[in-house]
Amino acid sequence: MNKKLITLAVAGVLAVPAAAFAQASNVQIYGRLNLGLDNYSATGATIGSAGDYKARNRVYDAGSRLGFTGSEDLGNGLKAIFLLESGINVDNGGTTGQGGQANPYTGTLSSRIGYVGLQGNWGRLTFGKDNVWWGNTPIERSGADYIAAGIPSFNGLLGRGMNVGVTRVSNLVQYIAQASGVTGILSYSAGGETAAAGANTSGRLWGATVQGQWGAFGAGYDWVNLKGNAPTSGAATAASTGHKARAGWTYAPGSQISVLWIKSIQDNLGYSAIALAGTALAPLAALSVPDATAASLSQTSWGLSWEHTFGNFQGMGQWSKVNNITGCAIAGACDNTNATAWMAGLRYNFSKRTGVYVNYATIKNASNYNMDYLGGWMTSASTTSSLPGLSPATVPAFGIVNSNGADPRIVGVGMMHTF
């Protein structure tokens, strides 16, 4: 009997701090639903109508999500923090985008981002999966926070294998610090975690962001370098580097004019080779870029973004110019690899959490280029009809790529609710 009483007493003592920890911590549920009805097409392909995506009506989901976040006060200004955010396709209840292709940011817990870490007056250190490089908030928010589709190049989503290829990064260590209105972010991820026996493990990602706000003026710079594991012999190591500079002027509450500049550099087939390494589609990497013989290809783009709030209405407009790819060794291979994009949107906010909008976005691709709406998996393209000498029916899916010369266009209405 005494042993049983002692056991119960010890269990009671151990339960006290556990209960205290549970009461000291807090957990919040948050999310966003962003759905609507639109019409997508991508016509004018260089190879003719066989490469066109005819207009089709779609009930779409644009980046809906569900998340859990919380913190625990550890004393002396130190907190334990965590976040788990999952993408959800409310339009179909599955894990595919608008064209039926798999959306890797849905379907599982923490499929978008997630981390655990510590936060204090020295900054924040986390381990997990998080955004690197591609976000532009608060300088440019239209496509990410207000409507369904903005300009892809603002996030490094380019054509012909020139994608920067960095959005949400797994197996990430990230440190964030703030001082005098400036935020600095340093990111690192090892690339050799899943390397096979005998294979090199030199792959890694480094990223850095500096973002500042000084009254009505804000500016930021992002840099990222993604390097594949070195081959055991033969080919040079593939790498992708992205630069992004942005600045914005808030001329009235909720109203801003911004300029953005982006540069993507692909060394030794860069992102295409990194993405396809070790897969059955690896031979197609050389065909996705305009010149597989070039050691380094680069592409720059720049654009303007405008957001204006008047009463319950928000007006939005964007324009971007993507320049020709440079660095081709084959004469003419980089010709006509440019694009121009526009976006116009109008949103009515019923409240701080609920709004409806109309959205028009289009890309005019040159005859040798194929930029598309990859953000939020908004494209309906799913095959590579742009590969030289191959038709859509004979080419396996290589990412999400439109036909060269085809001009994607989205027009629709939608509703967004955050909670």
GUKELO-833150 format. One record per residue (C-alpha): residue in one letter; x, y, z. Coordinates in pm, whole numbers, padded with zeros to 5 digits, always signed. Layout:
N
AXYZ ...
// end
This chain:
419
M+00000+00000+00000 N+00282+00242+00092 K+00455+00175-00241 K+00133+00261-00427 L+00093+00586-00231 I+00453+00683-00303 T+00404+00611-00675 L+00090+00829-00685 A+00266+01108-00498 V+00562+01108-00740 A+00325+01108-01038 G+00141+01405-00891 V+00462+01602-00840 L+00577+01533-01198 A+00239+01639-01336 V+00259+01987-01182 P+00535+02130-01405 A+00378+01967-01711 A+00050+02144-01638 A+00233+02469-01573 F+00410+02445-01908 A+00080+02379-02085 Q-00076+02686-01927 A+00225+02907-02001 S+00232+02818-02370 N-00023+02934-02627 V-00134+02788-02957 Q-00317+02973-03232 I-00494+02836-03537 Y-00483+03051-03849 G-00547+03013-04218 R-00660+03151-04550 L-00910+03042-04813 N-00863+03190-05161 L-01090+03051-05431 G-01275+03171-05737 L-01386+03114-06096 D-01149+03204-06379 N-01066+03135-06743 Y-00715+03024-06842 S-00557+02994-07185 A-00209+02987-07340 T-00231+03029-07718 G-00002+03142-07998 A+00257+02864-07960 T+00547+02878-08203 I+00489+02516-08309 G+00125+02593-08390 S-00211+02499-08240 A-00081+02158-08124 G+00111+02346-07854 D-00178+02572-07745 Y-00376+02539-07425 K-00729+02629-07526 A-00939+02850-07300 R-01103+02663-07015 N-01314+02767-06714 R-01181+02665-06374 V-01288+02679-06012 Y-00944+02743-05866 D-00768+02744-05533 A-00484+02997-05502 G-00266+02916-05204 S-00522+02826-04938 R-00362+02715-04612 L-00412+02607-04251 G-00157+02667-03978 F-00079+02628-03610 T+00163+02856-03430 G+00257+02904-03068 S+00516+03012-02817 E+00622+02951-02458 D+00778+03212-02232 L+01099+03064-02095 G+01190+03367-01886 N+01461+03633-01916 G+01320+03746-02251 L+01358+03401-02412 K+01075+03220-02591 A+01031+02880-02752 I+00839+02915-03080 F+00691+02677-03335 L+00485+02688-03653 L+00319+02423-03871 E+00155+02542-04195 S-00008+02316-04454 G-00144+02394-04798 I-00498+02279-04867 N-00668+02249-05206 V-01024+02338-05114 D-01138+02328-05478 N-01077+01954-05516 G-00987+01823-05171 G-00671+01668-05315 T-00307+01750-05378 T-00305+01868-05740 G-00294+02210-05901 Q-00517+02353-06172 G-00364+02142-06450 G-00378+01815-06255 Q-00008+01823-06172 A+00105+01743-05818 N+00128+02039-05581 P+00407+01951-05333 Y+00293+02218-05086 T-00035+02043-05001 G-00156+01719-04852 T+00062+01669-04547 L+00118+01841-04214 S+00365+02129-04250 S+00369+02091-04630 R+00418+02468-04679 I+00643+02574-04391 G+00718+02463-04037 Y+00981+02507-03772 V+01073+02504-03404 G+01320+02744-03246 L+01416+03007-02993 Q+01355+03381-02994 G+01504+03656-02778 N+01635+04009-02793 W+01928+03866-02993 G+01698+03748-03277 R+01531+03423-03382 L+01687+03085-03463 T+01474+02810-03620 F+01513+02462-03767 G+01271+02320-04024 K+01125+02443-04353 D+01072+02808-04444 N+01063+03067-04719 V+01394+03175-04872 W+01457+03454-05126 W+01133+03469-05321 G+00894+03676-05102 N+00858+04054-05150 T+00638+04159-04857 P+00596+04444-04768 I+00738+04599-05087 E+00502+04407-05320 R+00202+04211-05190 S-00059+04186-05468 G-00005+03831-05592 A+00081+03689-05250 D-00182+03851-05029 Y-00463+04021-05222 I-00563+03834-05541 A-00495+03505-05724 A-00218+03576-05978 G+00054+03839-05989 I+00359+03862-06216 P+00571+03541-06197 S+00910+03703-06260 F+00880+03906-05937 N+00934+03574-05755 G+01202+03436-05987 L+00955+03213-06175 L+01099+03245-06525 G+01092+03032-06841 R+01328+02800-07036 G+01489+02646-06729 M+01590+02986-06588 N+01381+02962-06269 V+01580+03061-05963 G+01423+02746-05819 V+01413+02854-05456 T+01084+02914-05272 R+01023+02705-04961 V+01335+02524-04849 S+01339+02201-04647 N+01603+02098-04392 L+01669+02464-04321 V+01852+02652-04048 Q+01747+03017-04042 Y+01853+03312-03829 I+01664+03645-03823 A+01771+03964-03646 Q+01638+04321-03638 A+01803+04654-03553 S+01718+05019-03633 G+01440+04933-03876 V+01650+04679-04069 T+01581+04303-04076 G+01851+04055-04172 I+01787+03690-04259 L+02053+03422-04304 S+01954+03077-04434 Y+02144+02750-04477 S+02040+02405-04596 A+02258+02101-04658 G+02208+01935-04995 G+02376+01603-04932 E+02129+01462-04682 T+01988+01196-04917 A+02304+01122-05117 A+02359+00756-05200 A+02657+00549-05091 G+02974+00665-05263 A+02815+00989-05382 N+02945+01334-05293 T+02760+01538-05030 S+02885+01886-05118 G+02546+02029-05219 R+02412+02318-05012 L+02205+02632-05014 W+02299+02973-04872 G+02059+03264-04865 A+02068+03618-04731 T+01806+03893-04711 V+01830+04252-04592 Q+01502+04445-04560 G+01462+04798-04424 Q+01184+05048-04364 W+01251+05416-04308 G+00924+05606-04278 A+00742+05590-04611 F+01039+05436-04793 G+01129+05067-04789 A+01395+04864-04967 G+01533+04513-04969 Y+01787+04283-05130 D+01781+03903-05157 W+02060+03666-05257 V+02054+03288-05280 N+02292+03025-05412 L+02181+02664-05459 K+02456+02418-05550 G+02402+02053-05639 N+02616+01770-05508 A+02940+01748-05706 P+02936+01464-05958 T+03175+01179-05887 S+03340+01242-06224 G+03288+01427-06548 A+03047+01719-06550 A+03098+02033-06346 T+02875+02104-06046 A+02540+02261-06129 A+02440+02576-05944 S+02162+02834-05943 T+02209+03189-05812 G+01940+03451-05765 H+01962+03825-05697 K+01661+04045-05621 A+01653+04415-05533 R+01332+04602-05453 A+01221+04942-05328 G+00883+05093-05247 W+00731+05425-05151 T+00412+05432-04940 Y+00249+05757-05047 A-00074+05701-04849 P-00211+05437-04607 G-00247+05112-04801 S-00104+05272-05116 Q+00242+05200-05256 I+00453+05223-05572 S+00738+04972-05602 V+01016+04875-05842 L+01175+04529-05853 W+01486+04392-06029 I+01566+04020-06056 K+01863+03827-06194 S+01892+03449-06234 I+02223+03275-06310 Q+02233+02907-06405 D+02579+02746-06406 N+02624+02407-06576 L+02249+02374-06643 G+02181+02511-06297 Y+01838+02460-06148 S+01720+02225-06424 A+02004+01983-06356 I+01964+02013-05978 A+01591+01940-05997 L+01631+01639-06226 A+01949+01484-06089 G+01906+01111-06041 T+01561+01096-06206 A+01447+00928-06524 L+01392+01276-06671 A+01756+01382-06629 P+01830+01367-07006 L+01561+01631-07062 A+01749+01889-06851 A+01976+01975-07143 L+01673+02033-07366 S+01491+02266-07128 V+01746+02546-07161 P+01820+02721-07491 D+02186+02615-07502 A+02308+02310-07309 T+02665+02372-07427 A+02690+02699-07233 A+02870+02688-06899 S+02664+02975-06757 L+02336+03135-06860 S+02183+03443-06699 Q+01863+03642-06731 T+01744+03969-06582 S+01402+04126-06545 W+01252+04430-06382 G+00907+04569-06321 L+00674+04810-06145 S+00398+04737-05893 W+00119+04969-05776 E-00128+04921-05491 H-00384+05188-05396 T-00652+05183-05127 F-00957+05408-05141 G-01224+05331-04884 N-01306+04961-04898 F-01154+04925-05247 Q-00800+04824-05346 G-00671+04886-05696 M-00362+04697-05819 G-00149+04707-06131 Q+00182+04547-06232 W+00412+04549-06535 S+00731+04355-06596 K+00988+04312-06871 V+01199+03994-06889 N+01511+04038-07102 N+01669+03782-07334 I+01878+03506-07179 T+02251+03572-07219 G+02555+03345-07228 C+02462+03112-07514 A+02757+02960-07702 I+02544+02861-08003 A+02468+03157-08226 G+02102+03261-08204 A+02010+03015-07927 C+01932+03298-07682 D+01737+03504-07934 N+01367+03571-07864 T+01384+03445-07505 N+01208+03747-07354 A+00860+03830-07223 T+00641+04117-07110 A+00374+04071-06842 W+00082+04277-06707 M-00160+04241-06418 A-00464+04444-06316 G-00684+04378-06015 L-00959+04536-05810 R-01057+04414-05466 Y-01344+04510-05234 N-01284+04447-04863 F-01596+04366-04662 S-01376+04356-04352 K-01011+04316-04255 R-01045+03942-04312 T-01282+03905-04609 G-01261+04045-04960 V-01374+03977-05317 Y-01174+04065-05627 V-01145+04061-06005 N-00807+03966-06151 Y-00664+03995-06505 A-00311+03876-06583 T-00132+03802-06909 I+00218+03722-07036 K+00340+03792-07389 N+00618+03543-07456 A+00863+03577-07742 S+00883+03287-07990 N+01156+03105-07794 Y+01024+03161-07441 N+00759+03011-07211 M+00709+03193-06879 D+00386+03090-06705 Y+00187+03124-06381 L+00367+02871-06164 G+00301+03049-05833 G+00020+02881-05643 W+00009+02616-05918 M-00223+02846-06116 T-00116+02723-06458 S-00309+02457-06650 A+00005+02351-06838 S+00157+02021-06737 T+00371+01892-07025 T+00676+02013-07212 S+00561+02085-07562 S+00846+02335-07594 L+01126+02078-07614 P+01286+02085-07961 G+01148+01825-08200 L+00908+01671-07950 S+00531+01700-07928 P+00324+01726-07608 A+00200+01369-07652 T+00550+01219-07657 V+00715+01414-07379 P+00686+01312-07013 A+00601+01586-06767 F+00906+01801-06694 G+00800+02042-06425 I+00522+02268-06548 V+00610+02424-06880 N+00409+02589-07156 S+00488+02579-07525 N+00742+02829-07651 G+00567+03140-07780 A+00234+03064-07612 D+00087+03357-07417 P-00075+03257-07084 R-00377+03460-06977 I-00594+03446-06664 V-00915+03642-06605 G-01144+03568-06314 V-01324+03661-05994 G-01244+03532-05650 M-01297+03556-05276 M-01040+03549-04997 H-01108+03494-04627 T-00840+03485-04359 F-00883+03359-04003 
// end
